Amino acid sequence: MVVQLFGLFIGFGLAVSGGVSLIMYLNLLTTGMTFTDYISFVSTRVESYLFLLGILIITLSIYIPRRKI
C-alpha cells in the first residue's frame, strides 16, 4: 500500500511538471509556429517524456493489484 501511494505521488509530480511545461510551450503558437511545428518541437523535449512517464506510473500504481500476505 505504501509503495503504491509513493508511486502515485512520484507519478503525479512527474506528470504535473511535464504538463505545466507543455502548456507553457503552447505560447510558441502565438509566435507564428504551426501546430505541427509545435508537436515536432515538443516531441524532442524531455518534459514530454516526463509527462508520459508520470501518466504511466500513475496508471501502474492504480491498476496493478496489491499482494496479499
C-alpha positions in Angstrom: 0.0 0.0 0.0 2.8 2.4 0.9 4.7 1.6 -2.3 1.6 2.2 -4.4 1.0 5.5 -2.7 4.6 6.5 -3.2 4.4 5.6 -6.8 1.2 7.6 -7.2 2.9 10.7 -5.7 6.0 10.3 -7.8 3.9 9.8 -11.0 1.8 12.8 -10.1 4.8 15.0 -9.6 6.3 14.0 -12.9 3.0 14.4 -14.8 2.5 17.9 -13.3 6.0 19.1 -14.1 5.8 17.8 -17.6 2.2 19.0 -18.2 3.0 22.5 -17.0 6.0 22.7 -19.3 3.9 21.5 -22.2 1.3 24.1 -21.5 4.0 26.8 -21.2 5.3 25.8 -24.7 1.8 26.5 -26.1 2.9 30.1 -26.1 5.1 29.2 -29.1 1.9 29.0 -31.2 1.4 32.8 -30.7 4.8 33.5 -32.2 3.8 32.0 -35.6 4.6 28.3 -35.2 2.1 25.9 -36.7 0.6 23.1 -34.7 2.8 20.5 -36.5 5.9 22.6 -35.7 4.8 22.6 -32.0 4.3 18.8 -31.9 7.7 18.2 -33.6 9.4 20.7 -31.1 7.6 19.2 -28.0 8.5 15.6 -29.1 12.2 16.5 -28.8 11.9 17.9 -25.2 12.5 15.9 -22.1 9.3 17.4 -20.5 7.0 15.4 -22.8 8.7 12.2 -21.8 8.4 13.2 -18.1 4.7 13.7 -18.7 4.2 10.4 -20.3 6.3 8.6 -17.7 4.3 10.2 -14.9 1.0 9.1 -16.5 2.4 5.6 -16.9 3.5 5.4 -13.3 0.1 6.7 -12.1 -1.7 4.1 -14.2 0.5 1.3 -12.9 0.2 2.3 -9.3 -3.6 2.3 -9.5 -4.2 -0.8 -11.6 -1.5 -3.3 -10.5 -3.1 -5.4 -7.7 -1.5 -5.5 -4.3 0.0 -8.6 -2.9 -2.0 -10.2 -0.1 0.2 -11.5 2.7 
